[in-house]
Amino acid sequence: MNVALNKLRLGLLVAAVTTTSTFAQKVSVGYDKSAEFSKYASYTWGEPSMPPKRPLLYASMVGTIDHELEAKGLKRMDKNGDLILIPEGGMEFGLSSAAGTPIMPSYGGAPPAIDATMWSGATGSSNLTSSYVPEGTLVLSFVDRQSNKIIWAGTVKQKLEVENKKRSLDLIDKAIAKLLKQYPPQKK
């Protein structure tokens, strides 16, 4: 009887760990090691080159990002912020078939540069696919407006629940919060 109870506990523990990891966020971040992040006090959103395919989801994500950055002391401005935020992303369903890209690259100026000799960490998303479970991906780049150089970029991937949109929105909010915990980068 004790052996059966221990097997049941072990089975429940494995199920709990598997369920938790299924919805864990995958975050990768890169930044310009020469950038002085303390000088940035404001930001402006880059204008979308095309309207988002999921405007309510886009608005929700922008609101969450605004909230997280405001908590870090950054102020959103309609124009001429110290930083320009460029969101990109989408949602993929298994077998590499795209379900639509809700966020297109949204920066209309000259392409921002990355100083590869000073860059640390992630370089962005090379694969926006997942297997069988829908996975949303957000790539968020912070461009120094004066130098037109990317100083920080992060990618977060989050598996979503198609049947439970409220749960998916909660997962997206948590993923964004986890991504922006790494901004500004901690100097070592």
Backbone as ProteinMPNN parsed JSONL, in Angstrom:
{"seq_chain_A": "MNVALNKLRLGLLVAAVTTTSTFAQKVSVGYDKSAEFSKYASYTWGEPSMPPKRPLLYASMVGTIDHELEAKGLKRMDKNGDLILIPEGGMEFGLSSAAGTPIMPSYGGAPPAIDATMWSGATGSSNLTSSYVPEGTLVLSFVDRQSNKIIWAGTVKQKLEVENKKRSLDLIDKAIAKLLKQYPPQKK", "coords_chain_A": {"N_chain_A": [[0.827, -1.198, 0.0], [1.942, 1.243, 0.821], [3.91, 1.518, -1.149], [2.367, 1.853, -3.44], [1.128, 4.297, -2.827], [3.379, 5.969, -2.721], [4.174, 5.784, -5.42], [1.972, 7.009, -6.609], [2.225, 9.609, -5.544], [4.709, 10.312, -6.681], [3.994, 10.213, -9.373], [2.084, 12.3, -9.469], [3.751, 14.437, -8.814], [5.531, 14.459, -11.014], [3.671, 15.033, -13.031], [2.865, 17.588, -12.211], [5.275, 19.063, -12.436], [5.75, 18.761, -15.184], [3.46, 20.055, -16.255], [3.854, 22.661, -15.279], [6.291, 23.367, -16.523], [5.506, 23.328, -19.15], [4.238, 25.743, -19.603], [6.135, 27.607, -19.05], [8.092, 30.555, -19.483], [10.345, 31.352, -22.108], [13.174, 33.132, -22.194], [15.452, 35.304, -23.789], [18.12, 37.573, -23.915], [19.948, 40.345, -25.17], [22.473, 42.873, -25.159], [24.04, 46.092, -25.603], [27.147, 46.358, -24.405], [28.537, 48.679, -23.985], [26.717, 50.681, -23.625], [25.211, 53.269, -21.697], [22.883, 52.808, -19.589], [21.577, 54.235, -17.615], [21.164, 56.806, -18.51], [18.894, 56.918, -20.012], [15.672, 58.08, -20.005], [13.187, 58.21, -21.127], [10.839, 56.953, -23.588], [9.67, 56.135, -26.888], [7.182, 54.657, -28.868], [7.837, 52.828, -31.797], [6.374, 53.458, -34.948], [3.937, 51.3, -36.254], [4.506, 49.531, -39.282], [2.574, 48.239, -40.621], [-0.891, 47.637, -39.897], [-1.523, 45.858, -36.834], [-2.412, 42.365, -36.865], [-3.875, 41.325, -34.83], [-5.301, 43.459, -33.139], [-6.333, 43.978, -30.511], [-4.884, 42.247, -28.866], [-2.344, 43.269, -29.389], [-2.631, 45.878, -28.324], [-3.034, 45.22, -25.638], [-0.564, 44.061, -25.011], [1.182, 46.237, -25.435], [0.22, 47.924, -23.43], [0.923, 46.429, -21.14], [3.726, 46.395, -21.385], [4.218, 49.167, -21.244], [3.385, 49.61, -18.594], [5.263, 48.061, -17.142], [7.664, 49.353, -17.839], [7.192, 51.933, -16.896], [7.193, 51.431, -14.17], [9.88, 51.12, -13.853], [10.784, 53.628, -14.019], [10.851, 54.854, -16.49], [9.53, 57.103, -18.893], [6.781, 57.291, -21.058], [6.609, 58.792, -24.222], [5.001, 60.692, -26.796], [6.538, 61.41, -28.995], [10.03, 61.661, -29.877], [11.349, 60.333, -27.699], [13.99, 59.139, -25.533], [14.599, 56.543, -26.153], [13.599, 54.272, -28.743], [11.067, 52.014, -29.049], [10.776, 48.889, -30.527], [8.588, 46.551, -31.4], [8.235, 43.128, -32.357], [6.753, 40.129, -33.546], [4.778, 37.137, -33.149], [2.427, 34.426, -33.489], [2.669, 31.017, -33.435], [1.656, 27.827, -34.635], [1.931, 24.296, -34.269], [4.12, 22.281, -36.388], [5.357, 24.22, -37.93], [3.587, 26.019, -39.171], [2.354, 29.131, -39.745], [0.126, 31.125, -37.809], [-0.517, 33.664, -38.128], [0.8, 36.933, -37.936], [0.783, 39.03, -35.363], [2.205, 41.304, -34.743], [4.094, 43.373, -36.59], [7.403, 44.272, -37.745], [8.134, 47.489, -36.586], [9.375, 49.928, -37.107], [10.043, 52.82, -38.758], [12.253, 54.257, -39.565], [15.741, 54.605, -40.601], [17.409, 51.442, -40.777], [18.193, 50.207, -37.573], [21.424, 49.853, -36.022], [23.631, 47.274, -34.799], [26.282, 47.089, -32.646], [28.442, 44.788, -33.063], [30.787, 44.133, -31.779], [30.453, 44.947, -29.228], [28.276, 43.697, -28.253], [26.219, 41.654, -26.181], [24.907, 38.505, -25.479], [21.641, 37.454, -26.589], [20.657, 37.473, -30.054], [18.259, 37.811, -31.175], [15.273, 36.314, -32.522], [15.506, 33.24, -34.127], [13.895, 31.243, -34.85], [10.568, 30.942, -35.002], [8.791, 28.95, -34.276], [6.786, 26.28, -32.871], [5.933, 23.158, -31.267], [2.93, 21.611, -31.802], [1.504, 22.891, -29.609], [0.181, 26.135, -29.341], [2.441, 28.867, -29.591], [3.444, 31.946, -28.521], [5.554, 34.585, -29.601], [7.557, 37.273, -28.681], [9.598, 39.827, -29.735], [11.49, 42.348, -28.597], [12.963, 45.373, -29.178], [15.18, 47.912, -28.135], [16.031, 51.002, -29.204], [18.548, 53.398, -29.329], [17.707, 56.63, -29.779], [19.264, 58.837, -30.602], [21.725, 57.78, -31.643], [20.779, 55.854, -33.309], [21.065, 53.136, -32.792], [20.752, 49.79, -31.765], [20.386, 49.103, -28.409], [19.518, 47.306, -26.573], [17.944, 44.19, -26.685], [15.378, 41.821, -26.531], [13.943, 38.563, -26.382], [11.022, 36.762, -25.879], [9.358, 33.746, -25.405], [6.275, 32.122, -25.201], [4.187, 29.512, -24.381], [0.778, 29.078, -25.197], [-2.733, 28.96, -24.283], [-5.172, 27.992, -26.273], [-7.878, 27.497, -25.887], [-8.513, 28.916, -23.612], [-8.636, 32.053, -23.387], [-8.355, 34.124, -21.488], [-6.554, 33.027, -19.661], [-4.383, 32.755, -21.395], [-3.814, 35.486, -21.892], [-3.013, 36.239, -19.327], [-0.709, 34.661, -19.123], [0.823, 35.842, -21.142], [1.182, 38.431, -20.068], [2.759, 37.773, -17.818], [4.981, 36.727, -19.126], [5.978, 38.993, -20.454], [6.602, 40.582, -18.246], [8.635, 39.002, -17.126], [10.539, 39.136, -19.169], [11.133, 41.91, -19.184], [12.241, 42.201, -16.69], [14.859, 41.958, -17.045], [15.725, 44.314, -18.028], [16.943, 47.444, -17.071], [20.099, 45.953, -18.065], [22.03, 44.255, -15.579], [25.042, 45.446, -14.436], [28.1, 43.705, -14.331]], "CA_chain_A": [[0.0, 0.0, 0.0], [2.849, 2.38, 0.883], [4.575, 1.609, -2.448], [1.381, 2.417, -4.357], [0.961, 5.705, -2.456], [4.593, 6.655, -3.166], [4.107, 5.874, -6.882], [0.96, 8.023, -6.915], [2.844, 10.915, -5.25], [5.715, 10.555, -7.702], [3.263, 10.503, -10.612], [1.515, 13.651, -9.359], [4.867, 15.389, -8.859], [5.974, 14.525, -12.408], [2.631, 15.75, -13.773], [2.918, 19.009, -11.83], [6.482, 19.649, -13.032], [5.531, 18.799, -16.629], [2.479, 21.097, -16.535], [4.475, 23.951, -15.012], [7.295, 23.687, -17.537], [4.843, 23.516, -20.417], [3.857, 27.128, -19.765], [7.23, 28.487, -18.628], [8.553, 31.476, -20.501], [11.728, 31.223, -22.557], [13.657, 34.496, -22.381], [16.852, 35.539, -24.134], [18.362, 39.011, -23.963], [21.264, 40.824, -25.559], [22.574, 44.317, -24.977], [25.308, 46.741, -25.927], [27.874, 46.492, -23.137], [29.07, 50.033, -23.843], [25.614, 51.628, -23.413], [24.984, 53.775, -20.338], [21.431, 52.693, -19.496], [21.019, 55.203, -16.66], [20.865, 58.082, -19.173], [17.61, 56.834, -20.711], [14.562, 58.409, -19.115], [11.912, 58.194, -21.843], [10.786, 56.11, -24.776], [8.604, 56.333, -27.861], [6.912, 53.449, -29.642], [7.986, 52.921, -33.25], [5.089, 53.348, -35.65], [3.803, 50.056, -37.024], [4.505, 49.688, -40.735], [1.277, 47.681, -41.02], [-1.721, 47.442, -38.702], [-1.426, 44.513, -36.261], [-3.508, 41.458, -37.222], [-4.658, 41.139, -33.603], [-5.121, 44.77, -32.498], [-6.594, 43.948, -29.072], [-3.718, 41.613, -28.259], [-1.258, 44.248, -29.503], [-2.884, 46.944, -27.342], [-2.807, 44.646, -24.316], [0.878, 43.897, -24.828], [1.752, 47.58, -25.299], [-0.148, 48.381, -22.089], [1.741, 45.709, -20.16], [5.101, 46.895, -21.516], [4.201, 50.523, -20.683], [3.289, 49.488, -17.132], [6.543, 47.555, -16.639], [8.702, 50.375, -18.009], [6.866, 53.026, -15.971], [7.653, 50.994, -12.847], [11.336, 51.258, -13.849], [11.095, 55.052, -14.075], [10.861, 55.383, -17.852], [8.308, 57.814, -19.249], [6.375, 57.162, -22.46], [6.379, 60.059, -24.903], [4.441, 60.512, -28.132], [7.636, 61.503, -29.959], [11.342, 62.083, -29.4], [11.84, 59.706, -26.472], [15.402, 58.747, -25.592], [14.617, 55.225, -26.778], [12.495, 53.893, -29.613], [10.747, 50.6, -28.836], [10.358, 48.208, -31.747], [8.114, 45.191, -31.131], [7.963, 42.202, -33.45], [6.363, 38.856, -32.977], [3.717, 36.383, -33.771], [1.992, 33.209, -32.821], [2.859, 29.874, -34.32], [1.078, 26.557, -34.25], [2.82, 23.206, -34.627], [4.564, 21.936, -37.735], [5.88, 25.414, -38.585], [2.601, 26.757, -39.965], [2.059, 30.379, -39.048], [-1.277, 31.458, -37.61], [-0.64, 35.097, -38.361], [1.773, 37.714, -37.192], [0.053, 40.174, -34.847], [3.057, 42.475, -34.62], [5.106, 43.438, -37.637], [8.436, 45.236, -37.405], [7.378, 48.734, -36.523], [10.247, 51.088, -37.07], [10.053, 53.343, -40.106], [13.485, 54.975, -39.868], [16.847, 53.8, -41.128], [17.578, 50.255, -39.935], [19.131, 50.415, -36.468], [22.632, 49.039, -36.088], [24.122, 46.6, -33.602], [27.736, 47.055, -32.588], [28.693, 43.38, -32.752], [31.933, 43.98, -30.895], [30.047, 45.309, -27.876], [26.983, 43.056, -27.986], [26.262, 40.496, -25.308], [23.665, 37.744, -25.353], [20.799, 37.045, -27.707], [20.622, 38.297, -31.254], [16.906, 37.806, -31.697], [14.662, 35.016, -32.713], [15.806, 32.631, -35.406], [12.877, 30.247, -35.127], [9.336, 31.322, -34.324], [7.863, 27.829, -34.334], [6.665, 25.404, -31.714], [5.314, 21.909, -31.661], [1.573, 21.25, -31.433], [0.867, 23.857, -28.727], [0.502, 27.47, -29.854], [3.474, 29.572, -28.856], [3.613, 33.335, -28.912], [6.911, 35.097, -29.5], [7.707, 38.72, -28.717], [10.956, 40.339, -29.831], [11.394, 43.764, -28.253], [14.26, 46.045, -29.337], [15.281, 49.297, -27.66], [16.967, 51.705, -30.068], [18.949, 54.732, -28.903], [17.222, 57.526, -30.833], [20.336, 59.714, -31.08], [22.72, 57.06, -32.444], [20.058, 54.879, -34.125], [21.74, 51.872, -32.519], [20.053, 48.932, -30.813], [21.194, 48.966, -27.19], [18.992, 46.175, -25.807], [16.91, 43.43, -27.392], [15.007, 40.609, -25.824], [12.945, 37.686, -26.973], [10.342, 35.88, -24.94], [8.421, 32.795, -26.014], [5.325, 31.639, -24.205], [3.137, 28.625, -24.874], [-0.518, 29.659, -24.882], [-3.891, 28.077, -24.222], [-6.135, 28.467, -27.256], [-9.233, 27.372, -25.364], [-8.711, 29.799, -22.471], [-7.994, 33.304, -23.773], [-7.968, 34.885, -20.3], [-5.326, 32.389, -19.169], [-3.323, 33.124, -22.333], [-3.445, 36.881, -21.633], [-2.239, 36.236, -18.077], [0.609, 34.102, -19.444], [1.53, 36.865, -21.917], [1.594, 39.474, -19.117], [3.87, 37.234, -17.026], [6.137, 36.605, -20.01], [6.511, 40.342, -20.661], [7.223, 40.992, -16.976], [9.896, 38.258, -16.995], [11.466, 39.701, -20.143], [11.568, 43.258, -18.8], [13.048, 42.142, -15.468], [16.254, 42.0, -17.474], [16.051, 45.67, -18.479], [18.235, 47.486, -17.739], [20.959, 44.846, -17.643], [22.837, 44.478, -14.392], [26.49, 45.473, -14.709], [28.8, 42.706, -13.532]], "C_chain_A": [[0.864, 1.252, 0.0], [3.547, 2.602, -0.46], [3.631, 2.258, -3.463], [1.173, 3.907, -4.087], [2.176, 6.518, -2.911], [4.619, 6.81, -4.685], [3.101, 6.936, -7.311], [1.53, 9.42, -6.672], [3.871, 11.286, -6.308], [5.049, 10.916, -9.03], [2.661, 11.902, -10.606], [2.61, 14.71, -9.429], [5.365, 15.556, -10.292], [4.956, 15.289, -13.242], [2.665, 17.239, -13.465], [4.119, 19.699, -12.464], [6.304, 19.785, -14.535], [4.561, 19.913, -16.99], [3.091, 22.467, -16.333], [5.46, 24.312, -16.11], [6.675, 23.899, -18.908], [4.538, 24.995, -20.659], [4.932, 28.096, -19.287], [7.679, 29.347, -19.799], [10.008, 31.191, -20.84], [12.195, 32.628, -22.917], [15.121, 34.475, -22.811], [17.012, 37.041, -24.39], [19.784, 39.275, -24.429], [21.299, 42.332, -25.389], [23.957, 44.809, -25.352], [26.019, 47.017, -24.612], [28.428, 47.894, -22.925], [27.981, 51.07, -23.545], [25.502, 52.01, -21.941], [23.463, 53.869, -20.135], [20.806, 53.717, -18.554], [20.663, 56.534, -17.323], [19.513, 58.078, -19.877], [16.467, 57.041, -19.734], [13.203, 58.302, -19.795], [12.009, 57.283, -23.062], [9.579, 56.488, -25.623], [8.413, 55.008, -28.583], [7.162, 53.723, -31.108], [6.619, 52.737, -33.891], [5.022, 52.044, -36.426], [3.783, 50.343, -38.525], [3.214, 49.149, -41.333], [0.433, 47.544, -39.765], [-1.574, 46.019, -38.169], [-2.636, 43.663, -36.645], [-4.41, 41.175, -36.032], [-4.529, 42.422, -32.782], [-5.392, 44.775, -30.995], [-5.439, 43.308, -28.316], [-2.536, 42.58, -28.274], [-1.426, 45.344, -28.455], [-2.642, 46.451, -25.922], [-1.313, 44.518, -24.031], [1.565, 45.254, -24.646], [1.454, 48.125, -23.905], [0.687, 47.722, -21.006], [3.187, 46.207, -20.198], [5.192, 48.303, -20.93], [4.203, 50.479, -19.158], [4.633, 49.059, -16.539], [7.639, 48.619, -16.734], [8.453, 51.583, -17.111], [7.343, 52.686, -14.563], [9.179, 51.102, -12.724], [11.768, 52.721, -13.979], [11.182, 55.641, -15.471], [9.507, 56.005, -18.182], [8.022, 57.63, -20.732], [6.091, 58.553, -23.014], [5.81, 59.768, -26.291], [5.506, 60.594, -29.213], [8.905, 61.944, -29.246], [11.744, 61.556, -28.026], [13.314, 59.359, -26.636], [15.568, 57.419, -26.33], [13.43, 55.084, -27.718], [12.291, 52.398, -29.395], [10.209, 50.019, -30.129], [9.908, 46.796, -31.376], [7.935, 44.403, -32.421], [7.475, 40.92, -32.806], [5.262, 38.186, -33.739], [3.332, 35.194, -32.935], [2.064, 32.091, -33.843], [2.137, 28.661, -33.743], [1.954, 25.475, -34.847], [3.11, 23.045, -36.108], [4.912, 23.161, -38.566], [4.864, 26.157, -39.457], [2.139, 27.972, -39.183], [0.56, 30.612, -38.957], [-1.516, 32.934, -37.872], [0.353, 35.821, -37.485], [1.08, 38.956, -36.677], [0.894, 41.437, -34.778], [4.11, 42.401, -35.712], [6.205, 44.387, -37.181], [7.87, 46.64, -37.563], [8.235, 49.985, -36.479], [10.425, 51.577, -38.491], [11.33, 54.05, -40.499], [14.523, 54.076, -40.508], [17.045, 52.589, -40.224], [18.578, 50.52, -38.81], [20.291, 49.431, -36.555], [22.897, 48.358, -34.758], [25.64, 46.612, -33.689], [28.129, 45.658, -32.11], [29.88, 43.186, -31.823], [31.572, 44.268, -29.448], [28.794, 44.566, -27.433], [27.142, 41.823, -27.128], [24.921, 39.796, -25.349], [22.966, 37.513, -26.668], [20.874, 38.011, -28.875], [19.234, 38.321, -31.864], [16.435, 36.393, -31.945], [15.005, 34.466, -34.08], [14.731, 31.625, -35.793], [11.635, 30.587, -34.322], [8.329, 30.175, -34.32], [7.834, 27.062, -33.029], [6.019, 24.114, -32.172], [3.95, 21.755, -31.016], [0.845, 22.25, -30.536], [1.183, 25.246, -29.273], [1.517, 28.16, -28.956], [3.573, 30.985, -29.412], [5.052, 33.749, -28.709], [6.866, 36.611, -29.601], [9.193, 39.037, -28.759], [10.827, 41.844, -29.619], [12.79, 44.368, -28.319], [14.145, 47.471, -28.835], [16.388, 49.96, -28.473], [17.268, 53.07, -29.462], [18.6, 55.68, -30.048], [18.347, 58.365, -31.418], [21.301, 58.982, -32.015], [22.094, 56.084, -33.43], [20.714, 53.494, -34.017], [20.92, 51.082, -31.502], [20.947, 48.778, -29.59], [20.738, 47.782, -26.339], [17.937, 45.493, -26.666], [16.645, 42.161, -26.617], [13.931, 39.851, -26.57], [12.333, 36.859, -25.855], [9.359, 35.026, -25.728], [7.545, 32.246, -24.911], [4.319, 30.727, -24.884], [1.805, 29.156, -24.359], [-1.611, 28.601, -24.854], [-4.976, 28.634, -25.135], [-7.547, 28.489, -26.689], [-9.534, 28.352, -24.236], [-7.954, 31.109, -22.724], [-7.555, 34.136, -22.567], [-6.671, 34.321, -19.73], [-4.152, 32.754, -20.084], [-2.875, 34.562, -22.12], [-2.638, 36.999, -20.349], [-0.822, 35.714, -18.324], [1.454, 35.113, -20.223], [2.035, 37.964, -20.991], [2.795, 39.011, -18.29], [5.137, 37.113, -17.867], [6.791, 37.968, -20.242], [7.211, 40.822, -19.395], [8.569, 40.286, -16.799], [10.95, 38.803, -17.961], [12.022, 41.036, -19.648], [12.239, 43.31, -17.433], [14.523, 42.283, -15.818], [16.639, 43.339, -18.102], [15.976, 46.598, -17.28], [19.104, 46.329, -17.251], [21.779, 45.229, -16.409], [24.308, 44.412, -14.773], [27.167, 44.468, -13.789], [30.182, 43.163, -13.201]], "O_chain_A": [[0.578, 2.211, -0.718], [3.754, 3.745, -0.867], [4.046, 3.11, -4.249], [1.053, 4.694, -5.027], [2.025, 7.627, -3.424], [5.04, 7.85, -5.191], [3.344, 7.678, -8.264], [1.342, 10.318, -7.494], [3.909, 12.423, -6.777], [5.5, 11.825, -9.727], [2.717, 12.611, -11.611], [2.418, 15.763, -10.037], [5.596, 16.681, -10.737], [5.337, 16.11, -14.078], [2.51, 18.062, -14.367], [3.99, 20.811, -12.977], [6.667, 20.812, -15.108], [4.811, 20.652, -17.942], [2.864, 23.361, -17.149], [5.466, 25.449, -16.582], [7.261, 24.582, -19.749], [4.577, 25.453, -21.801], [4.663, 29.287, -19.135], [7.648, 28.92, -20.953], [10.803, 30.834, -19.97], [11.665, 33.243, -23.843], [15.928, 33.722, -22.265], [16.154, 37.683, -24.997], [20.706, 38.52, -24.118], [20.263, 42.993, -25.467], [24.917, 44.04, -25.409], [25.551, 47.815, -23.8], [28.757, 48.261, -21.797], [28.297, 52.221, -23.245], [25.676, 51.173, -21.055], [22.842, 54.879, -20.468], [19.624, 54.033, -18.685], [19.918, 57.32, -16.736], [19.035, 59.132, -20.296], [16.306, 56.293, -18.77], [12.173, 58.303, -19.121], [13.093, 56.901, -23.501], [8.61, 57.075, -25.141], [9.387, 54.314, -28.877], [6.736, 54.76, -31.617], [5.806, 51.944, -33.417], [5.944, 51.714, -37.173], [3.126, 51.28, -38.979], [2.809, 49.554, -42.422], [0.975, 47.353, -38.676], [-1.508, 45.071, -38.952], [-3.752, 44.172, -36.74], [-5.578, 40.826, -36.203], [-3.743, 42.476, -31.836], [-4.733, 45.517, -30.267], [-5.06, 43.778, -27.243], [-1.812, 42.696, -27.286], [-0.466, 45.699, -27.772], [-2.104, 47.185, -25.093], [-0.857, 44.832, -22.932], [2.437, 45.396, -23.788], [2.325, 48.718, -23.268], [1.112, 48.382, -20.058], [3.8, 46.415, -19.151], [6.134, 48.606, -20.198], [4.939, 51.224, -18.51], [5.086, 49.629, -15.547], [8.446, 48.767, -15.816], [9.402, 52.192, -16.617], [7.839, 53.555, -13.846], [9.708, 51.166, -11.615], [12.96, 53.022, -14.041], [11.548, 56.806, -15.627], [8.464, 55.483, -17.788], [8.912, 57.795, -21.566], [5.431, 59.375, -22.378], [6.1, 58.73, -26.886], [5.398, 59.923, -30.239], [8.861, 62.522, -28.159], [12.411, 62.259, -27.267], [13.822, 59.294, -27.756], [16.552, 57.205, -27.038], [12.385, 55.701, -27.513], [13.226, 51.61, -29.536], [9.306, 50.579, -30.75], [10.738, 45.939, -31.071], [7.531, 44.951, -33.447], [7.761, 40.661, -31.637], [4.869, 38.611, -34.825], [3.836, 34.983, -31.832], [1.578, 32.216, -34.968], [2.028, 28.499, -32.528], [2.65, 25.715, -35.834], [2.424, 23.608, -36.96], [4.773, 23.136, -39.788], [5.256, 26.856, -40.391], [1.596, 27.846, -38.085], [-0.184, 30.336, -39.898], [-2.662, 33.383, -37.83], [0.697, 35.349, -36.401], [0.805, 39.866, -37.46], [0.345, 42.539, -34.757], [4.918, 41.473, -35.749], [5.966, 45.228, -36.315], [7.206, 46.942, -38.554], [7.851, 50.987, -35.876], [10.907, 50.833, -39.346], [11.486, 54.418, -41.663], [14.238, 52.945, -40.904], [16.865, 52.7, -39.012], [19.683, 51.001, -39.06], [20.157, 48.329, -37.087], [22.438, 48.819, -33.713], [26.213, 46.191, -34.693], [28.148, 45.381, -30.911], [29.964, 42.164, -31.142], [32.302, 43.879, -28.536], [28.304, 44.798, -26.327], [28.074, 41.04, -27.31], [23.885, 40.456, -25.258], [23.595, 37.393, -27.719], [21.121, 39.205, -28.705], [19.063, 38.815, -32.978], [17.111, 35.417, -31.62], [14.819, 35.147, -35.088], [14.668, 31.2, -36.947], [11.652, 30.524, -33.093], [7.123, 30.42, -34.357], [8.733, 27.177, -32.196], [5.607, 23.989, -33.325], [3.843, 21.769, -29.79], [-0.36, 22.433, -30.707], [2.329, 25.517, -29.633], [1.464, 28.055, -27.73], [3.759, 31.189, -30.612], [5.7, 33.318, -27.755], [6.222, 37.167, -30.491], [9.958, 38.569, -27.916], [10.136, 42.529, -30.373], [13.694, 43.934, -27.606], [13.149, 48.152, -29.076], [17.542, 49.531, -28.434], [16.35, 53.815, -29.121], [19.129, 55.552, -31.152], [18.377, 58.583, -32.629], [21.657, 59.51, -33.068], [22.786, 55.543, -34.292], [20.89, 52.788, -35.011], [20.452, 51.633, -30.506], [22.107, 48.379, -29.7], [21.484, 47.307, -25.483], [17.126, 46.163, -27.305], [17.562, 41.512, -26.114], [13.12, 40.43, -27.293], [13.037, 36.327, -24.997], [8.633, 35.514, -26.594], [8.021, 31.941, -23.817], [3.67, 31.122, -25.853], [1.712, 29.627, -23.225], [-1.428, 27.486, -25.343], [-5.622, 29.629, -24.807], [-8.323, 29.399, -26.98], [-10.703, 28.595, -23.934], [-6.796, 31.259, -22.333], [-6.508, 34.782, -22.608], [-5.782, 35.085, -19.354], [-3.053, 33.031, -19.604], [-1.677, 34.841, -22.161], [-1.683, 37.773, -20.285], [0.148, 36.259, -17.796], [2.657, 35.229, -19.993], [3.184, 38.39, -21.106], [3.74, 39.772, -18.086], [6.237, 37.366, -17.377], [8.016, 38.082, -20.227], [8.293, 41.403, -19.466], [9.54, 40.908, -16.367], [12.123, 38.917, -17.603], [13.23, 41.266, -19.686], [12.758, 44.358, -17.048], [15.334, 42.68, -14.982], [17.736, 43.487, -18.642], [15.003, 46.531, -16.529], [18.882, 45.79, -16.167], [22.164, 46.385, -16.234], [24.761, 43.432, -15.364], [26.844, 44.39, -12.603], [30.925, 42.447, -12.53]]}, "name": "protein", "num_of_chains": 1, "seq": "MNVALNKLRLGLLVAAVTTTSTFAQKVSVGYDKSAEFSKYASYTWGEPSMPPKRPLLYASMVGTIDHELEAKGLKRMDKNGDLILIPEGGMEFGLSSAAGTPIMPSYGGAPPAIDATMWSGATGSSNLTSSYVPEGTLVLSFVDRQSNKIIWAGTVKQKLEVENKKRSLDLIDKAIAKLLKQYPPQKK"}
